[in-house]
Amino acid sequence: MTENSGSEYVPVYTANGTLAAEMIRGFLESQGIPAMIRGESAGSAYGFTMGPMGEVEIYVPQSRAEEAEGLLNDMEEGKFDVPLEGGEIIDDEMMDEEGEDDEGDE
Protein backbone atom coordinates (compact mmCIF):
# COMPACT_ATOMS: atom_id res chain seq x y z
CA MET A 1 0.00 0.00 0.00
CA THR A 2 1.37 3.41 -0.93
CA GLU A 3 0.23 6.94 -0.22
CA ASN A 4 0.42 9.88 -2.65
CA SER A 5 3.89 10.72 -1.33
CA GLY A 6 5.11 7.39 -2.70
CA SER A 7 6.02 6.08 0.75
CA GLU A 8 5.32 2.37 1.24
CA TYR A 9 2.84 1.72 4.06
CA VAL A 10 2.93 -1.52 6.05
CA PRO A 11 0.45 -2.98 8.58
CA VAL A 12 1.48 -2.66 12.24
CA TYR A 13 -1.73 -3.44 14.14
CA THR A 14 -5.08 -5.18 13.69
CA ALA A 15 -7.99 -3.71 15.64
CA ASN A 16 -11.47 -5.10 16.25
CA GLY A 17 -13.77 -2.60 14.56
CA THR A 18 -13.48 0.83 13.04
CA LEU A 19 -13.82 2.71 16.34
CA ALA A 20 -10.87 0.90 17.91
CA ALA A 21 -8.84 1.37 14.71
CA GLU A 22 -9.57 5.12 14.67
CA MET A 23 -8.44 5.38 18.29
CA ILE A 24 -5.16 3.61 17.46
CA ARG A 25 -4.69 5.78 14.38
CA GLY A 26 -5.27 8.90 16.48
CA PHE A 27 -2.80 7.66 19.09
CA LEU A 28 -0.09 7.09 16.48
CA GLU A 29 -0.75 10.44 14.83
CA SER A 30 -0.55 12.17 18.22
CA GLN A 31 2.94 10.66 18.49
CA GLY A 32 3.87 12.13 15.09
CA ILE A 33 3.47 8.94 13.05
CA PRO A 34 1.22 9.18 9.98
CA ALA A 35 -1.27 6.31 9.92
CA MET A 36 -4.07 4.97 7.74
CA ILE A 37 -6.73 2.35 8.41
CA ARG A 38 -8.10 -0.29 6.09
CA GLY A 39 -10.80 -2.84 6.75
CA GLU A 40 -13.45 -4.96 5.10
CA SER A 41 -16.12 -2.58 3.77
CA ALA A 42 -18.98 -4.97 4.55
CA GLY A 43 -17.79 -5.19 8.14
CA SER A 44 -17.90 -1.43 8.44
CA ALA A 45 -21.32 -1.17 6.78
CA TYR A 46 -22.85 -3.74 9.12
CA GLY A 47 -20.92 -2.66 12.22
CA PHE A 48 -19.02 -5.90 12.78
CA THR A 49 -16.33 -5.61 15.43
CA MET A 50 -15.22 -9.24 15.77
CA GLY A 51 -13.96 -11.89 13.38
CA PRO A 52 -12.44 -11.38 9.96
CA MET A 53 -15.11 -8.92 8.80
CA GLY A 54 -14.61 -6.77 11.89
CA GLU A 55 -10.84 -6.57 11.65
CA VAL A 56 -9.36 -3.22 10.65
CA GLU A 57 -5.64 -2.91 9.94
CA ILE A 58 -3.58 0.15 10.81
CA TYR A 59 -0.83 1.04 8.35
CA VAL A 60 2.17 3.34 8.83
CA PRO A 61 5.09 4.29 6.58
CA GLN A 62 7.60 1.45 6.44
CA SER A 63 10.30 3.82 7.70
CA ARG A 64 8.26 4.38 10.92
CA ALA A 65 6.95 0.83 11.45
CA GLU A 66 9.45 -0.17 14.13
CA GLU A 67 8.78 3.03 16.10
CA ALA A 68 5.00 2.53 15.78
CA GLU A 69 5.21 -1.09 16.94
CA GLY A 70 7.26 -0.01 19.97
CA LEU A 71 4.67 2.63 20.90
CA LEU A 72 1.82 0.17 20.44
CA ASN A 73 3.58 -2.40 22.64
CA ASP A 74 4.13 0.25 25.32
CA MET A 75 0.47 1.25 25.06
CA GLU A 76 -0.71 -2.35 25.48
CA GLU A 77 1.58 -2.73 28.51
CA GLY A 78 -0.03 0.33 30.11
CA LYS A 79 3.01 2.59 29.93
CA PHE A 80 0.96 5.62 28.88
CA ASP A 81 -0.65 7.28 31.90
CA VAL A 82 -3.97 9.12 31.76
CA PRO A 83 -3.70 12.39 33.71
CA LEU A 84 -6.74 13.74 35.54
CA GLU A 85 -7.40 17.40 36.20
CA GLY A 86 -4.98 18.57 38.86
CA GLY A 87 -2.21 16.25 37.68
CA GLU A 88 -3.37 13.04 39.39
CA ILE A 89 -2.71 9.86 37.39
CA ILE A 90 -5.27 7.09 36.83
CA ASP A 91 -3.81 3.68 37.63
CA ASP A 92 -5.20 0.14 37.76
CA GLU A 93 -5.85 0.40 41.49
CA MET A 94 -8.03 3.48 41.02
CA MET A 95 -9.98 1.76 38.24
CA ASP A 96 -10.64 -1.22 40.53
CA GLU A 97 -11.85 1.09 43.30
CA GLU A 98 -14.22 2.91 40.92
CA GLY A 99 -15.70 -0.42 39.81
CA GLU A 100 -16.34 -1.44 43.43
CA ASP A 101 -18.10 1.85 44.18
CA ASP A 102 -20.40 1.45 41.19
CA GLU A 103 -21.50 -2.01 42.31
CA GLY A 104 -22.38 -0.80 45.80
CA ASP A 105 -24.61 2.00 44.48
CA GLU A 106 -27.31 -0.32 43.16
Secondary structure as UniProt FT lines:
FT   TURN            4..5
FT   STRAND          8..16
FT   HELIX           18..30
FT   TURN            31..32
FT   STRAND          36..39
FT   HELIX           41..46
FT   TURN            52..54
FT   STRAND          55..61
FT   HELIX           62..64
FT   HELIX           65..76
FT   TURN            77..78
FT   STRAND          82..83
FT   TURN            85..86
FT   STRAND          89..90
FT   HELIX           92..104
//
